Amino acid sequence: MDILLVASAFNSLSQRVFAELSDRGHRVDVVLASHGAEAVRAAVSESRPELIIAPMLKTALPDDVWREHTCLIVHPGPPGDRGPSALDWAIAEDAPRWGVTVLQAGAAMDAGDVWAAESFTVPPVGKSDLYRNEVSDAAVAAVLLAVQRYADGSFKPTPQRDPTIRVVWRDFFRQERRRIDWENDSTETVLRSLRAADSQPGVLDELLGREVFLHGGAPEDQLRGRPGDLLATRAGAVCRATRDGAVWILELRPRKNSGDPAPFRRPAASVLASFPAPPGTTTGSERGRPPRSGERPPRLPEVTAPLELPPERTTWTDIRYRRRGDIGYLAFSFPGGAMSTSHCRRLLAAYRYALTQSAPVLVLGGSRDFFSNGIHLNVIEASADPAGESWANLNAMNDLVEAVLRTTDRLVVAALGGNAAAGGVMLALAADEVWCRDGVVLNPHYRRMGLYGSEYWTYSLPRRVGTETAQRLTTDAVPVSAASAARIGLADRLVPAPAREFPAEVGRMAAELAAAPGLGRRIAMKAAARRADERRRPLAEYRRAELARMHGVFFDPHAPYHALRSAFVRKLPHGSARPLSTAVGQVTGGVR
């Protein structure tokens, strides 16, 4: 079937719907609604679709399009739910269950006939995590069911005036509802507000006399202070006291009209450090107490967390190691999957620590949501020297990937509970086995950011999928489903588990691997293969050739990378409005 996807952005859900439909033999085109109604009309005219699906849409379809074609809208709410902030309300109201509805486009928002619906249990995670996992799983199941009903003619309309459907209109979730009362709100209330606003739009708040949006939140079990006070930093996050505890805020975003040259999300501590000092002000630390509103940026203490965090601790840390018998687990989770120079260096240090442990199986990742998306474009864009920071970040990423590739005394497993892209995919491919949750989407390419790529991709990718397929993946630059990744050799095992069950399933699979009778022989064969590969062409040669290409891009001020990076980070339009399809592979803009 010829299907046209109309999406406001080619985001994680749009990519997954694209990949899943393509896997089933449909010809799928994509047009970005952000390019305007005329672009949508042109795409409809050019592709002549049998069916139009909108997996993520912020604006209404043109009237003539939905009147003349069957158009299905994916709404992230159960049947009867209407309004633009469905997930925000679900999290803010602590809904135990939620759903996704595929409905027919019409004159009224979210009011069309229901074609399919799926429900799920709501875990205590941020909105973006929920969207990429439980919502994505339910949306794909509902879309596939709706497409099947369309194809075989079995659809029987379920109008929302059906008495079994409770219709609820929910207004746009405005910042007034998100406001945190630091003096009176409990830690759980603060965390719920932060989760409902993650990753967009964040919670508008005031820090040190400046309005900023807060992004990400996690509980702290030991640090305490006066409600609202800043207490400490850790790995770029800042800790802030609540009425009955404290929370870690991972990222901040200055307001666009604040005059800040970098009004986009980045590590919270770095945003605080960029605040200028008002004349004649002092820091709280200079007065012998935590800083308060109106004071200049503080010198907060850096309070580290142990790499092997005791199980009774509930504090936030982005890198953890634990050992269970013959298995070591090195888990990491960075906001948006982006890895800055600092992230890469700290993860490399943790990896080297893991290698000092005698466990013959080492699992990287293994938690829900993003595995890695490679270098941190937001940190690079905010840098005083983006070219230099790009170079430093890429080399740090290369150091990490090289360490994994050179590990010959144990088996390394990359366990992807969430999506991966660019250098993050190459980090996974450096491992001996790649295990993907069946809802994962991979983007094993760099082209959409105007980059040749590095992280030893010219070694790792062809040795897994072959030279011809590696060329196609990096040139076509289209998303790959977990099932397709397993079929072409990009992944070794599919993990058919819901996001909440993925860590336990990885543990079970790792235990089987560690107990396999031929483990020692396999490790020896791995070491021999690495020596043979090194004789044929040293890893240093792959790195040198890749970095030569990347250096030329980074330090050329006219290279497209700089404009593409800036547009992606600042969420500005860039590129053409031509559709993407399984045949021509056309889409514009970076994808995270």
VEXSESE-737593 format. One line per field, with one value per residue (C-alpha): residue number from 1; x, y, z; residue in three letters. Coordinates in steps of 0.02 Angstrom, whole numbers. Layout:
REM VEXSESE-737593
resi NUM	...
X X	...
Y Y	...
Z Z	...
resn ALA	...
REM end
This chain:
REM VEXSESE-737593
resi 1	2	3	4	5	6	7	8	9	10	11	12	13	14	15	16	17	18	19	20	21	22	23	24	25	26	27	28	29	30	31	32	33	34	35	36	37	38	39	40	41	42	43	44	45	46	47	48	49	50	51	52	53	54	55	56	57	58	59	60	61	62	63	64	65	66	67	68	69	70	71	72	73	74	75	76	77	78	79	80	81	82	83	84	85	86	87	88	89	90	91	92	93	94	95	96	97	98	99	100	101	102	103	104	105	106	107	108	109	110	111	112	113	114	115	116	117	118	119	120	121	122	123	124	125	126	127	128	129	130	131	132	133	134	135	136	137	138	139	140	141	142	143	144	145	146	147	148	149	150	151	152	153	154	155	156	157	158	159	160	161	162	163	164	165	166	167	168	169	170	171	172	173	174	175	176	177	178	179	180	181	182	183	184	185	186	187	188	189	190	191	192	193	194	195	196	197	198	199	200	201	202	203	204	205	206	207	208	209	210	211	212	213	214	215	216	217	218	219	220	221	222	223	224	225	226	227	228	229	230	231	232	233	234	235	236	237	238	239	240	241	242	243	244	245	246	247	248	249	250	251	252	253	254	255	256	257	258	259	260	261	262	263	264	265	266	267	268	269	270	271	272	273	274	275	276	277	278	279	280	281	282	283	284	285	286	287	288	289	290	291	292	293	294	295	296	297	298	299	300	301	302	303	304	305	306	307	308	309	310	311	312	313	314	315	316	317	318	319	320	321	322	323	324	325	326	327	328	329	330	331	332	333	334	335	336	337	338	339	340	341	342	343	344	345	346	347	348	349	350	351	352	353	354	355	356	357	358	359	360	361	362	363	364	365	366	367	368	369	370	371	372	373	374	375	376	377	378	379	380	381	382	383	384	385	386	387	388	389	390	391	392	393	394	395	396	397	398	399	400	401	402	403	404	405	406	407	408	409	410	411	412	413	414	415	416	417	418	419	420	421	422	423	424	425	426	427	428	429	430	431	432	433	434	435	436	437	438	439	440	441	442	443	444	445	446	447	448	449	450	451	452	453	454	455	456	457	458	459	460	461	462	463	464	465	466	467	468	469	470	471	472	473	474	475	476	477	478	479	480	481	482	483	484	485	486	487	488	489	490	491	492	493	494	495	496	497	498	499	500	501	502	503	504	505	506	507	508	509	510	511	512	513	514	515	516	517	518	519	520	521	522	523	524	525	526	527	528	529	530	531	532	533	534	535	536	537	538	539	540	541	542	543	544	545	546	547	548	549	550	551	552	553	554	555	556	557	558	559	560	561	562	563	564	565	566	567	568	569	570	571	572	573	574	575	576	577	578	579	580	581	582	583	584	585	586	587	588	589	590	591	592
X 0	58	52	96	149	116	214	259	432	515	528	549	368	361	523	459	293	392	509	372	261	410	456	284	308	215	288	298	327	346	311	343	189	304	341	161	-5	57	198	71	-40	109	162	-14	-19	153	139	-48	-65	-200	-195	-129	-69	-17	87	135	44	40	-65	-225	-221	-283	-471	-462	-338	-441	-604	-535	-427	-439	-327	-290	-227	-126	-183	-83	-237	-376	-537	-635	-483	-467	-344	-161	-80	-140	18	49	-121	-98	64	8	-151	-55	-163	-130	-174	-177	-193	-166	-308	-302	-448	-507	-469	-617	-670	-654	-493	-481	-667	-666	-717	-603	-509	-404	-347	-221	-197	-48	5	88	257	334	445	462	344	476	527	345	318	466	419	242	160	264	225	38	38	123	5	-145	-79	-43	-218	-297	-196	-250	-432	-416	-331	-457	-610	-654	-663	-827	-834	-843	-905	-853	-1035	-1045	-1108	-964	-838	-819	-771	-656	-584	-419	-353	-175	-68	-2	146	30	-19	162	225	322	293	460	406	252	262	321	463	338	235	391	447	275	279	451	403	247	352	496	570	457	411	501	442	464	548	667	847	964	850	831	686	734	645	685	707	721	703	760	747	891	895	1025	1054	937	916	798	661	714	899	1030	1131	1258	1305	1339	1395	1314	1151	1103	1018	880	796	609	494	531	688	779	778	910	873	969	954	903	844	853	704	721	694	820	966	1058	1151	1113	926	914	928	1098	1172	1100	1266	1339	1188	1205	1390	1350	1244	1331	1353	1243	1349	1382	1310	1387	1364	1278	1438	1527	1395	1411	1244	1167	1132	961	866	951	1127	1261	1302	1365	1516	1414	1502	1519	1445	1490	1400	1492	1500	1435	1287	1217	1045	962	1013	886	996	1025	1178	1198	1327	1318	1411	1355	1413	1306	1417	1501	1411	1458	1327	1381	1222	1217	1079	1109	969	916	1049	1177	1354	1465	1653	1631	1502	1618	1769	1673	1597	1769	1835	1689	1720	1902	1846	1728	1876	1966	1826	1843	1667	1684	1525	1502	1334	1332	1168	1025	902	749	750	897	1057	1159	1143	1328	1408	1315	1260	1182	1343	1441	1323	1337	1527	1632	1724	1600	1730	1853	1719	1657	1834	1859	1689	1720	1892	1821	1687	1819	1921	1771	1727	1909	1915	1766	1840	2006	1926	1980	1970	1780	1621	1541	1354	1270	1091	983	821	796	844	1019	1090	1254	1401	1285	1250	1437	1466	1343	1425	1594	1523	1525	1336	1199	1032	887	717	593	531	702	740	919	990	1162	1216	1282	1228	1083	1203	1321	1453	1556	1558	1686	1686	1768	1611	1712	1774	1624	1480	1547	1609	1431	1323	1444	1514	1363	1235	1347	1353	1165	1132	1247	1190	1001	1000	830	779	797	680	748	677	766	925	921	883	1033	1155	1155	1086	1112	957	784	716	525	486	395	512	480	531	684	816	755	752	928	983	907	988	1156	1148	1121	1268	1383	1333	1361	1491	1589	1612	1799	1830	1727	1827	1988	1922	1872	2049	2123	2004	2051	2236	2204	2103	2240	2369	2260	2228	2262	2119	2229	2218	2028	2029	2155	2059	1891	1955	2042	1872	1787	1924	1899	1712	1726	1853	1774	1658	1559	1528	1341	1368	1371	1205	1123	1183	1122	953	931	979	881	731	737	676	812	814	683	504	527	452	550	509	570	619	705	759	724	704	784	847	931	840	853
Y 0	179	274	456	508	690	744	908	832	669	625	458	403	459	365	207	211	239	92	-28	6	-8	-175	-239	-198	-33	109	251	435	572	757	881	983	1117	1165	1223	1171	1190	1067	942	966	947	785	716	760	686	523	492	391	264	313	463	442	582	503	671	829	999	1085	1035	951	1059	1039	984	846	762	785	701	566	446	528	443	542	464	543	502	480	350	358	514	611	774	916	958	907	729	657	811	787	599	622	776	687	527	422	236	189	285	248	293	316	313	415	489	671	788	967	954	910	729	703	584	401	284	159	77	103	26	53	39	59	227	208	349	418	580	623	601	431	378	442	346	184	143	271	218	33	68	188	64	-76	37	103	-71	-128	25	-3	-186	-136	-11	-138	-277	-167	-232	-61	-23	158	189	368	460	494	309	301	184	324	459	620	736	898	945	1121	1160	1129	1304	1355	1423	1243	1184	1316	1241	1311	1268	1319	1207	1073	900	814	699	848	933	775	751	929	900	732	806	941	832	862	999	1129	1116	1203	1392	1445	1574	1538	1671	1808	1737	1647	1476	1316	1164	997	825	779	643	623	650	547	635	819	940	1128	1276	1250	1323	1334	1264	1133	1050	995	822	781	939	925	1038	987	1098	1082	1048	1058	880	832	881	848	843	953	888	1028	1210	1312	1503	1597	1647	1830	1828	1888	1725	1677	1493	1483	1294	1146	1102	1037	1137	1178	1250	1363	1428	1457	1564	1687	1855	1926	2076	2223	2219	2047	1904	1718	1624	1527	1691	1723	1548	1481	1413	1543	1621	1715	1874	1820	1788	1611	1509	1399	1248	1094	948	801	640	474	309	211	59	142	46	-27	72	240	335	478	523	471	450	309	153	-10	-168	-347	-502	-656	-674	-523	-340	-209	-34	69	248	370	543	668	649	517	653	626	777	772	757	617	518	539	491	340	287	298	191	67	52	20	-116	-198	-214	-330	-513	-538	-625	-541	-352	-274	-93	1	-113	19	93	241	309	210	348	475	518	688	825	953	1071	1083	1108	1246	1337	1329	1483	1375	1253	1182	1149	1074	965	900	869	783	671	619	578	473	386	347	264	161	109	46	-67	-129	-171	-271	-451	-533	-542	-532	-360	-343	-181	-189	-58	-25	134	219	253	360	406	378	297	157	138	127	-19	-101	-100	-233	-420	-433	-305	-339	-226	-209	-239	-59	18	126	145	283	215	368	545	620	726	827	851	735	591	505	428	313	178	157	113	-39	-90	-65	-160	-306	-330	-295	-298	-156	-136	-128	-11	106	100	132	283	355	328	387	315	243	56	-43	-170	-310	-248	-221	-404	-461	-371	-409	-239	-322	-499	-526	-449	-430	-439	-354	-197	-56	-86	-270	-242	-232	-396	-483	-424	-494	-662	-667	-613	-753	-879	-808	-814	-994	-1054	-1195	-1122	-948	-963	-1030	-891	-758	-836	-836	-654	-607	-700	-614	-443	-481	-537	-381	-273	-353	-323	-142	-63	26	181	188	187	324	430	421	459	602	681	695	759	886	961	984	1046	1181	1241	1383	1362	1175	1132	1048	1214	1276	1105	1090	1264	1237	1069	1134	1296	1206	1316	1261	1203	1114	1073	1014	863	702	555	384	207	225	394	423	609	698	851	899	805	666	628
Z 0	-34	131	163	338	381	534	616	647	598	782	868	844	662	630	713	617	457	493	550	400	282	360	311	128	119	17	143	106	236	222	362	403	473	292	272	197	18	52	118	-34	-151	-65	-78	-263	-296	-199	-227	-66	-31	152	250	430	548	689	764	713	797	663	575	406	262	245	65	110	246	150	-7	74	221	352	517	666	808	971	1130	1237	1260	1158	1204	1262	1168	1173	1137	1303	1331	1409	1516	1596	1615	1714	1811	1868	1907	1791	1823	1643	1480	1296	1114	990	799	737	574	539	535	566	755	844	905	874	726	717	813	702	837	1017	1135	1322	1439	1621	1658	1745	1850	1711	1616	1473	1338	1405	1413	1235	1163	1250	1311	1197	1048	1076	1091	943	827	878	847	681	615	665	582	422	419	442	300	186	211	227	400	484	570	629	815	832	988	1026	1068	1250	1297	1260	1390	1301	1399	1330	1412	1383	1336	1491	1527	1633	1768	1806	1807	1929	2075	2249	2327	2501	2506	2371	2421	2330	2243	2183	2116	2027	1950	1882	1808	1733	1651	1566	1507	1381	1321	1371	1539	1698	1700	1861	1931	1979	2045	1981	1806	1724	1657	1609	1715	1626	1703	1884	2003	2192	2314	2474	2582	2541	2629	2642	2646	2515	2349	2392	2275	2368	2254	2079	2011	1834	1765	1864	2010	2171	2241	2409	2425	2575	2627	2532	2372	2185	2049	1899	1750	1622	1609	1461	1463	1392	1211	1252	1396	1291	1321	1161	1193	1234	1224	1342	1412	1576	1720	1804	1643	1619	1798	1770	1617	1716	1732	1907	1946	2012	2198	2230	2325	2323	2461	2490	2526	2660	2730	2666	2506	2368	2349	2215	2156	2200	2071	2014	2161	2181	2229	2296	2176	2271	2182	2193	2203	2041	2133	2216	2367	2326	2466	2390	2284	2228	2046	1949	1762	1767	1877	1891	1978	1975	1988	1989	1820	1747	1760	1717	1666	1650	1588	1546	1475	1437	1257	1232	1195	1259	1289	1306	1494	1478	1364	1478	1634	1548	1486	1664	1724	1583	1633	1811	1749	1662	1829	1886	1839	1769	1598	1532	1533	1487	1427	1442	1487	1549	1465	1345	1243	1227	1145	1006	995	1020	1116	987	1117	1219	1058	997	1165	1165	1130	1003	924	803	944	1056	913	892	1078	1094	943	1005	1176	1093	989	1145	1223	1069	1048	1227	1191	1028	1111	1253	1224	1395	1408	1305	1295	1263	1212	1276	1191	1283	1182	1021	959	821	736	855	981	857	828	1016	1020	868	958	1074	1035	1039	1015	1098	1050	1129	990	994	963	811	749	640	589	491	506	340	402	507	360	432	364	533	649	802	694	590	435	533	637	516	363	469	532	380	233	130	15	156	257	108	89	274	282	115	121	302	347	517	545	656	780	674	518	618	670	493	415	556	639	796	862	967	983	1158	1146	1310	1367	1419	1605	1589	1481	1621	1699	1531	1493	1661	1618	1447	1518	1647	1507	1411	1562	1598	1419	1417	1270	1344	1375	1200	1125	1218	1154	976	996	1049	901	780	849	825	647	608	682	568	415	458	628	715	719	529	531	660	567	403	483	588	439	354	511	550	377	413	592	552	391	443	281	301	308	477	568	497	517	697	741	659	747	919	905	824	669	497	379	213	84	101	-12	57	122	55	64	-117	-126	54	62	228	304	475	616	707	892
resn MET	ASP	ILE	LEU	LEU	VAL	ALA	SER	ALA	PHE	ASN	SER	LEU	SER	GLN	ARG	VAL	PHE	ALA	GLU	LEU	SER	ASP	ARG	GLY	HIS	ARG	VAL	ASP	VAL	VAL	LEU	ALA	SER	HIS	GLY	ALA	GLU	ALA	VAL	ARG	ALA	ALA	VAL	SER	GLU	SER	ARG	PRO	GLU	LEU	ILE	ILE	ALA	PRO	MET	LEU	LYS	THR	ALA	LEU	PRO	ASP	ASP	VAL	TRP	ARG	GLU	HIS	THR	CYS	LEU	ILE	VAL	HIS	PRO	GLY	PRO	PRO	GLY	ASP	ARG	GLY	PRO	SER	ALA	LEU	ASP	TRP	ALA	ILE	ALA	GLU	ASP	ALA	PRO	ARG	TRP	GLY	VAL	THR	VAL	LEU	GLN	ALA	GLY	ALA	ALA	MET	ASP	ALA	GLY	ASP	VAL	TRP	ALA	ALA	GLU	SER	PHE	THR	VAL	PRO	PRO	VAL	GLY	LYS	SER	ASP	LEU	TYR	ARG	ASN	GLU	VAL	SER	ASP	ALA	ALA	VAL	ALA	ALA	VAL	LEU	LEU	ALA	VAL	GLN	ARG	TYR	ALA	ASP	GLY	SER	PHE	LYS	PRO	THR	PRO	GLN	ARG	ASP	PRO	THR	ILE	ARG	VAL	VAL	TRP	ARG	ASP	PHE	PHE	ARG	GLN	GLU	ARG	ARG	ARG	ILE	ASP	TRP	GLU	ASN	ASP	SER	THR	GLU	THR	VAL	LEU	ARG	SER	LEU	ARG	ALA	ALA	ASP	SER	GLN	PRO	GLY	VAL	LEU	ASP	GLU	LEU	LEU	GLY	ARG	GLU	VAL	PHE	LEU	HIS	GLY	GLY	ALA	PRO	GLU	ASP	GLN	LEU	ARG	GLY	ARG	PRO	GLY	ASP	LEU	LEU	ALA	THR	ARG	ALA	GLY	ALA	VAL	CYS	ARG	ALA	THR	ARG	ASP	GLY	ALA	VAL	TRP	ILE	LEU	GLU	LEU	ARG	PRO	ARG	LYS	ASN	SER	GLY	ASP	PRO	ALA	PRO	PHE	ARG	ARG	PRO	ALA	ALA	SER	VAL	LEU	ALA	SER	PHE	PRO	ALA	PRO	PRO	GLY	THR	THR	THR	GLY	SER	GLU	ARG	GLY	ARG	PRO	PRO	ARG	SER	GLY	GLU	ARG	PRO	PRO	ARG	LEU	PRO	GLU	VAL	THR	ALA	PRO	LEU	GLU	LEU	PRO	PRO	GLU	ARG	THR	THR	TRP	THR	ASP	ILE	ARG	TYR	ARG	ARG	ARG	GLY	ASP	ILE	GLY	TYR	LEU	ALA	PHE	SER	PHE	PRO	GLY	GLY	ALA	MET	SER	THR	SER	HIS	CYS	ARG	ARG	LEU	LEU	ALA	ALA	TYR	ARG	TYR	ALA	LEU	THR	GLN	SER	ALA	PRO	VAL	LEU	VAL	LEU	GLY	GLY	SER	ARG	ASP	PHE	PHE	SER	ASN	GLY	ILE	HIS	LEU	ASN	VAL	ILE	GLU	ALA	SER	ALA	ASP	PRO	ALA	GLY	GLU	SER	TRP	ALA	ASN	LEU	ASN	ALA	MET	ASN	ASP	LEU	VAL	GLU	ALA	VAL	LEU	ARG	THR	THR	ASP	ARG	LEU	VAL	VAL	ALA	ALA	LEU	GLY	GLY	ASN	ALA	ALA	ALA	GLY	GLY	VAL	MET	LEU	ALA	LEU	ALA	ALA	ASP	GLU	VAL	TRP	CYS	ARG	ASP	GLY	VAL	VAL	LEU	ASN	PRO	HIS	TYR	ARG	ARG	MET	GLY	LEU	TYR	GLY	SER	GLU	TYR	TRP	THR	TYR	SER	LEU	PRO	ARG	ARG	VAL	GLY	THR	GLU	THR	ALA	GLN	ARG	LEU	THR	THR	ASP	ALA	VAL	PRO	VAL	SER	ALA	ALA	SER	ALA	ALA	ARG	ILE	GLY	LEU	ALA	ASP	ARG	LEU	VAL	PRO	ALA	PRO	ALA	ARG	GLU	PHE	PRO	ALA	GLU	VAL	GLY	ARG	MET	ALA	ALA	GLU	LEU	ALA	ALA	ALA	PRO	GLY	LEU	GLY	ARG	ARG	ILE	ALA	MET	LYS	ALA	ALA	ALA	ARG	ARG	ALA	ASP	GLU	ARG	ARG	ARG	PRO	LEU	ALA	GLU	TYR	ARG	ARG	ALA	GLU	LEU	ALA	ARG	MET	HIS	GLY	VAL	PHE	PHE	ASP	PRO	HIS	ALA	PRO	TYR	HIS	ALA	LEU	ARG	SER	ALA	PHE	VAL	ARG	LYS	LEU	PRO	HIS	GLY	SER	ALA	ARG	PRO	LEU	SER	THR	ALA	VAL	GLY	GLN	VAL	THR	GLY	GLY	VAL	ARG
REM end
